[in-house]
Amino acid sequence: MKQVNLGPQGLSVPAIGLGCMGMSDFYGSSSEAQNLYVLGRAAEMGCTFWDTSDMYGPFTNEILLSKALKGRRSQITLATKFGVSRGEDGSWQGIKGNADYVKACCDASLKRLGTDYIDLYYQHRLDPNTPIEETVGAMAELVKAGKVRYIGLSEAGPETITRAHKIHPVSALQTEYSLWTRDVEADILPTIQRLNIGFVAYSPLGRGFLSGAIRSRNDLKPGDWRLQNPRFSEEAIARNSRLAALVAEVAKEIEATAAQVALAWLLSRDIPLATIPGTRRTERLEENWASQDITLRPEHLSRLESLIGQGVAGNRY
Ligand SMILES: NC(=O)c1ccc[n+]([C@@H]2O[C@H](COP(=O)([O-])OP(=O)(O)OC[C@H]3O[C@@H](n4cnc5c(N)ncnc54)[C@H](OP(=O)(O)O)[C@@H]3O)[C@@H](O)[C@H]2O)c1
């Protein structure tokens, strides 16, 4: 099993974690019993870096995790997030990061998760109306109080990361990164490398697209959030299908699956990186987990590298 140390304080996590968002939100319905089975299997295998947020569900994803954490809390590195405010009915209430809000969110997450500490607490999105120093100052107080072990940011830019890190060491930046989303390479990865901050790549399978499982909008059920995402318009899917085809071609050559190639490519990056593919199926969990045993050869890496050169249709949001 590949372990990776994130950040200056050395938070050690398995390189392949589990994104739990899709179990409760955005990607269609699922069964609680099945989700708990997947989480149990993940714990058994050593896939113990679990990612959630208060806004997934909203709130229900943390409650789901509380059930899976029973009897195994100490085995799991639990990451959750605050900052994207939603009502119980799913309504959007804006981005918030003021100190009182941060502390109230933490207490509410701890209660829902049925635990007295969060291993890694992220600010989910930057609040443009609150200085990052106030938000991270509040997160630092949570660390002092023993409610949080390490802190992280999600989708933050270089200036925010640098300012935050001066207030309290940031262990991880979580941002989208995959073969078809490489924006972070320009300014963000150099910043975190300079500051010795770890990286957690979300949506590593391109929200499922890079696995080859989504060939048309008909593969997505009504209500699936991806139907509103520009990369999943009929036109974008048609134009991006050659990207999925190239990943599949490499996969065939090395007797792996396309999802495994997408994950192995991320693990080949020369930075302290963990990734959190999301799935609601044990066979996919096991498939994704096995990607850590795959080493891509230079010729495969350079063919995959050429993907981005061909351009990607549709914005990522
Ligand atoms: N910080 C942020 O703003 C942010 C934003 C988005 C996501 N995230 C986090 O990142 C995690 C992962 O991202 P994501 O779920 O958006 O995208 P992803 O991991 O790139 O893809 C998940 C999708 O791929 C499918 N899938 C998984 N393994 C597969 C395989 N081996 N073969 C074929 N299909 C497969 C899943 O379907 P099934 O479930 O049906 O298997 C699901 O539809 C989330 O769970 C969440 O924790 C964070």
The ligand as an SDF file (V2000), in Angstrom:
LIG
                    3D

 48 52  0  0  0  0  0  0  0  0999 V2000
  -13.3640   19.9040   -2.8750 N   0  0  0  0  0  0  0  0  0  0  0  0
  -14.2980   19.9240   -3.7800 C   0  0  0  0  0  0  0  0  0  0  0  0
  -14.8020   20.9770   -4.1700 O   0  0  0  0  0  0  0  0  0  0  0  0
  -14.7670   18.6240   -4.3850 C   0  0  0  0  0  0  0  0  0  0  0  0
  -15.5370   18.6330   -5.5560 C   0  0  0  0  0  0  0  0  0  0  0  0
  -15.9280   17.4070   -6.0910 C   0  0  0  0  0  0  0  0  0  0  0  0
  -15.5710   16.2090   -5.4680 C   0  0  0  0  0  0  0  0  0  0  0  0
  -14.8380   16.2480   -4.3180 N   0  0  0  0  0  0  0  0  0  0  0  0
  -14.4440   15.0050   -3.6110 C   0  0  0  0  0  0  0  0  0  0  0  0
  -13.7600   14.1530   -4.5220 O   0  0  0  0  0  0  0  0  0  0  0  0
  -14.3570   12.8710   -4.5480 C   0  0  0  0  0  0  0  0  0  0  0  0
  -14.1980   12.2270   -5.9220 C   0  0  0  0  0  0  0  0  0  0  0  0
  -14.6630   13.0580   -6.9470 O   0  0  0  0  0  0  0  0  0  0  0  0
  -15.9420   12.7270   -7.8440 P   0  0  0  0  0  0  0  0  0  0  0  0
  -16.7870   11.7050   -7.1650 O   0  0  0  0  0  0  0  0  0  0  0  0
  -16.5130   14.0450   -8.2210 O   0  0  0  0  0  0  0  0  0  0  0  0
  -15.3370   12.1630   -9.1940 O   0  0  0  0  0  0  0  0  0  0  0  0
  -14.4710   10.8900   -9.6340 P   0  0  0  0  0  0  0  0  0  0  0  0
  -13.9070   10.2150   -8.4610 O   0  0  0  0  0  0  0  0  0  0  0  0
  -13.5970   11.4010  -10.7090 O   0  0  0  0  0  0  0  0  0  0  0  0
  -15.5830    9.9920  -10.3250 O   0  0  0  0  0  0  0  0  0  0  0  0
  -16.6480    9.4200   -9.6250 C   0  0  0  0  0  0  0  0  0  0  0  0
  -17.5740    8.7940  -10.6440 C   0  0  0  0  0  0  0  0  0  0  0  0
  -16.8870    7.7350  -11.3210 O   0  0  0  0  0  0  0  0  0  0  0  0
  -17.5610    6.5090  -11.1640 C   0  0  0  0  0  0  0  0  0  0  0  0
  -16.4990    5.4930  -10.9500 N   0  0  0  0  0  0  0  0  0  0  0  0
  -15.7080    5.3450   -9.8900 C   0  0  0  0  0  0  0  0  0  0  0  0
  -14.8220    4.3500  -10.0770 N   0  0  0  0  0  0  0  0  0  0  0  0
  -15.0600    3.8580  -11.3050 C   0  0  0  0  0  0  0  0  0  0  0  0
  -14.4820    2.8200  -12.0740 C   0  0  0  0  0  0  0  0  0  0  0  0
  -13.4640    2.1020  -11.6110 N   0  0  0  0  0  0  0  0  0  0  0  0
  -14.9900    2.5740  -13.3220 N   0  0  0  0  0  0  0  0  0  0  0  0
  -16.0090    3.3190  -13.8050 C   0  0  0  0  0  0  0  0  0  0  0  0
  -16.5920    4.3260  -13.1280 N   0  0  0  0  0  0  0  0  0  0  0  0
  -16.1260    4.5860  -11.8870 C   0  0  0  0  0  0  0  0  0  0  0  0
  -18.4810    6.6790   -9.9770 C   0  0  0  0  0  0  0  0  0  0  0  0
  -19.6710    5.9550  -10.1570 O   0  0  0  0  0  0  0  0  0  0  0  0
  -20.2150    4.9170   -9.0410 P   0  0  0  0  0  0  0  0  0  0  0  0
  -20.3520    5.6800   -7.7840 O   0  0  0  0  0  0  0  0  0  0  0  0
  -21.5120    4.4920   -9.5970 O   0  0  0  0  0  0  0  0  0  0  0  0
  -19.1870    3.8310   -8.9710 O   0  0  0  0  0  0  0  0  0  0  0  0
  -18.7920    8.1850  -10.0360 C   0  0  0  0  0  0  0  0  0  0  0  0
  -19.8650    8.4220  -10.9140 O   0  0  0  0  0  0  0  0  0  0  0  0
  -15.8050   13.1460   -4.1350 C   0  0  0  0  0  0  0  0  0  0  0  0
  -16.4230   11.9880   -3.6440 O   0  0  0  0  0  0  0  0  0  0  0  0
  -15.6350   14.2100   -3.0910 C   0  0  0  0  0  0  0  0  0  0  0  0
  -15.3140   13.6040   -1.8390 O   0  0  0  0  0  0  0  0  0  0  0  0
  -14.4250   17.4360   -3.7790 C   0  0  0  0  0  0  0  0  0  0  0  0
  1  2  1  0
  2  3  2  0
  2  4  1  0
  4  5  1  0
  4 48  2  0
  5  6  2  0
  6  7  1  0
  7  8  2  0
  8  9  1  0
  8 48  1  0
  9 10  1  0
  9 46  1  0
 10 11  1  0
 11 12  1  0
 11 44  1  0
 12 13  1  0
 13 14  1  0
 14 15  2  0
 14 16  1  0
 14 17  1  0
 17 18  1  0
 18 19  2  0
 18 20  1  0
 18 21  1  0
 21 22  1  0
 22 23  1  0
 23 24  1  0
 23 42  1  0
 24 25  1  0
 25 26  1  0
 25 36  1  0
 26 27  1  0
 26 35  1  0
 27 28  2  0
 28 29  1  0
 29 30  1  0
 29 35  2  0
 30 31  1  0
 30 32  2  0
 32 33  1  0
 33 34  2  0
 34 35  1  0
 36 37  1  0
 36 42  1  0
 37 38  1  0
 38 39  2  0
 38 40  1  0
 38 41  1  0
 42 43  1  0
 44 45  1  0
 44 46  1  0
 46 47  1  0
M  CHG  2   8   1  16  -1
M  END
$$$$
